[in-house]
Amino acid sequence: MKLLVIEDEKELLLAIEKFMLTDGYKCDTASDFQTASQKIWDFKYDMIVLDIMLPDGNGLKLLDEIKENQGDAGIVIISAKDSLEDKMNGLDLGADDYLTKPFHIAELNSRLKALNRRRVSKGQATIEFGEIKILPEERKVYVKTNLLDLTGKEFDLLLFFYANKDRVLTKESIVEHLWGDFIDAYDNLDFIYTHLRNLRKKISEAGAENYIKTVYGVGYQFKID
């Protein structure tokens, strides 16, 4: 799951980032309005944690940019402001949840996971299609009764495809999602072919059909008939 955390309190920002990275998230951060706005325009995220009190702008104004550029990304507002009006404003503008400071990061994580279940798997803890069963929170994939030996990137790639089924995904969008800000460190993106080939091979050798279709000259599409 790719996460953007927008928070101006540096200690809290680092603590959230460390916790989320340990739990398997791809985590980008921003500590001011301008940096957050740039990332919202440049990258795609599954989930966004948004502090509405930023030093150089009102975080609520970022909600419009998020809605315009992030599609169905889940949004959790975090704020020291606990008034009913602030909560209603945030939720009315498109946020999915509102968490008042101070809070335990484990609670934030639980809310993100619950929100992601609603977003990706319609509230179910298990995703099933054809011969495949995905357990997102356990990061396990079964083909029939066989547990696949997937790398972390292969698991994330499969879940990303499922969350975007029927959409044509470019190589650039896939790499951006899985590697985030580190995309600039690569001279070319051909390494994604290795991950795709290995994922397809493991799925087919376990007895499932190939759901990842190549759209020549464009990218890839995850099709469930």
C-alpha positions in Angstrom: 0.0 0.0 0.0 1.4 3.4 -1.0 0.9 6.1 1.6 1.5 9.9 1.7 1.8 11.4 5.2 1.3 15.2 5.3 2.3 16.5 8.8 4.4 19.5 9.9 5.4 18.2 13.3 8.7 16.6 12.4 8.8 14.1 15.3 5.3 12.9 14.7 6.0 12.7 10.9 9.1 10.6 11.4 7.4 8.3 14.0 4.5 7.7 11.6 6.9 7.0 8.7 9.0 4.6 10.7 5.9 2.7 12.0 4.3 2.4 8.5 7.5 1.4 6.8 8.0 -1.4 9.4 4.4 -2.5 8.6 5.1 -2.8 4.9 3.8 0.4 3.5 5.5 2.5 0.8 5.6 5.8 2.6 6.2 9.3 1.2 6.2 12.3 3.5 5.6 16.1 3.3 5.9 18.6 6.1 4.4 21.7 4.3 1.7 22.7 1.9 3.8 23.2 -1.1 5.7 19.9 -0.9 2.4 18.1 -0.3 0.8 19.7 -3.3 3.7 18.8 -5.5 3.6 15.1 -4.5 -0.2 15.0 -4.9 0.2 16.2 -8.5 3.3 14.1 -9.3 2.5 10.7 -7.7 -0.5 8.3 -7.1 -1.3 7.0 -3.6 -3.6 4.5 -2.1 -4.0 6.4 1.2 -3.2 9.9 2.4 -2.9 11.1 6.0 -3.5 14.8 6.1 -2.8 17.3 8.8 -5.1 20.2 8.2 -3.0 22.8 10.1 0.1 23.4 8.0 2.6 26.3 8.3 2.2 27.6 4.8 -1.4 26.8 3.9 -4.7 25.3 5.0 -4.7 21.5 4.7 -8.4 21.5 3.8 -7.5 23.2 0.5 -5.4 20.2 -0.4 -8.5 18.0 -0.4 -9.6 19.5 -3.7 -6.3 18.7 -5.2 -6.4 15.2 -3.8 -9.9 14.6 -5.2 -8.8 15.9 -8.6 -5.5 13.9 -8.8 -5.8 10.9 -6.6 -9.0 9.2 -7.8 -10.3 6.9 -5.1 -7.4 7.3 -2.6 -8.5 7.0 1.0 -8.0 10.1 3.1 -7.6 10.3 6.9 -7.4 13.8 8.5 -5.3 14.2 11.6 -5.6 17.4 13.6 -5.3 18.9 17.0 -8.7 20.6 16.3 -11.5 18.6 17.9 -14.6 20.7 17.1 -17.6 19.1 15.4 -17.5 21.8 12.8 -13.9 21.0 11.7 -14.7 17.3 11.5 -17.9 17.9 9.5 -16.0 20.3 7.1 -13.3 17.7 6.5 -15.7 14.8 5.9 -18.0 17.0 3.8 -15.0 18.0 1.6 -14.2 14.4 0.9 -12.1 12.9 3.8 -13.0 9.3 4.8 -12.0 9.6 8.5 -10.9 12.1 11.1 -8.5 11.4 14.0 -7.8 13.9 16.7 -4.3 14.4 18.2 -2.8 13.0 20.3 -3.4 9.5 19.0 -1.6 6.2 19.0 0.0 5.4 15.6 -1.3 1.9 15.9 -4.9 3.3 15.9 -4.1 5.3 12.8 -2.7 2.1 11.2 -5.9 0.2 12.0 -8.0 2.9 10.5 -5.9 2.9 7.4 -6.2 -0.8 7.0 -10.0 -0.7 7.6 -10.3 2.1 5.0 -8.2 0.1 2.5 -10.4 -3.0 3.0 -13.5 -0.9 2.1 -11.7 0.7 -0.8 -10.1 -2.4 -2.4 -12.0 -5.4 -1.1 -15.4 -3.9 -0.3 -15.0 -4.4 3.4 -14.0 -8.1 3.2 -10.8 -9.3 4.8 -10.3 -11.8 1.9 -10.2 -11.1 -1.8 -11.2 -14.0 -4.0 -11.5 -14.4 -7.8 -11.1 -17.4 -10.0 -8.6 -19.8 -8.3 -6.9 -17.0 -6.4 -7.4 -15.9 -2.8 -5.6 -12.8 -1.4 -5.3 -12.0 2.4 -4.1 -8.4 2.3 -3.4 -8.0 6.0 -1.5 -11.2 6.2 0.2 -10.5 2.9 -0.5 -14.0 1.6 -1.8 -15.3 -1.7 -3.2 -18.7 -2.4 -3.9 -20.4 -5.7 -6.5 -23.1 -4.8 -4.9 -24.5 -1.6 -1.3 -23.6 -2.6 0.4 -20.7 -0.8 2.5 -18.8 -3.3 6.0 -17.8 -2.4 5.9 -14.2 -3.5 8.4 -11.5 -2.8 7.1 -8.3 -1.1 7.2 -6.4 -4.5 5.3 -9.3 -6.2 2.6 -9.2 -3.6 2.3 -5.4 -3.9 2.2 -5.7 -7.7 -0.6 -8.2 -7.6 -2.7 -6.2 -5.1 -2.1 -3.0 -7.2 -3.3 -4.7 -10.3 -6.4 -6.0 -8.5 -7.2 -2.6 -7.1 -7.0 -1.2 -10.6 -8.6 -4.1 -12.5 -9.8 -3.3 -16.0 -7.6 -0.2 -16.1 -4.6 0.0 -18.5 -1.6 0.7 -16.3 1.6 2.1 -17.9 5.0 0.8 -16.9 5.7 4.2 -15.4 2.6 4.2 -13.2 3.4 0.7 -11.9 7.0 1.6 -11.0 5.9 5.0 -9.4 3.4 3.2 -7.2 5.8 0.5 -6.0 9.0 2.6 -5.7 7.6 6.1 -5.1 10.1 8.9 -4.8 13.0 6.5 -5.6 11.9 6.3 -9.3 14.4 9.0 -10.2 17.2 6.8 -9.1 16.8 4.4 -12.0 18.2 5.1 -15.5 15.4 3.0 -17.0 12.4 1.0 -15.9 13.0 -2.3 -17.6 13.5 -4.1 -14.3 9.7 -4.1 -13.9 9.6 -6.8 -16.6 11.4 -9.2 -14.2 8.9 -8.7 -11.5 6.0 -9.1 -13.9 7.5 -12.3 -15.4 8.1 -13.8 -12.0 4.6 -13.0 -10.7 3.0 -14.4 -13.8 5.1 -17.6 -13.7 4.4 -18.3 -10.0 0.6 -17.8 -10.6 0.5 -20.0 -13.7 2.7 -22.8 -12.2 0.3 -23.0 -9.3 -2.6 -23.7 -11.6 -4.2 -20.3 -12.2 -4.8 -18.5 -15.4 -2.9 -15.3 -16.4 -5.0 -12.3 -15.4 -2.3 -9.8 -16.3 -2.7 -9.0 -20.0 -0.1 -7.0 -22.0 -1.6 -4.0 -23.9 1.1 -3.7 -26.5 2.7 -0.2 -26.8 0.8 1.0 -23.7 1.2 -1.2 -20.6 -0.8 -3.9 -18.7 -4.3 -4.6 -17.8 -5.7 -6.9 -15.1 -8.8 -8.7 -16.4 -11.2 -10.9 -14.5 -13.7 -12.4 -16.8 
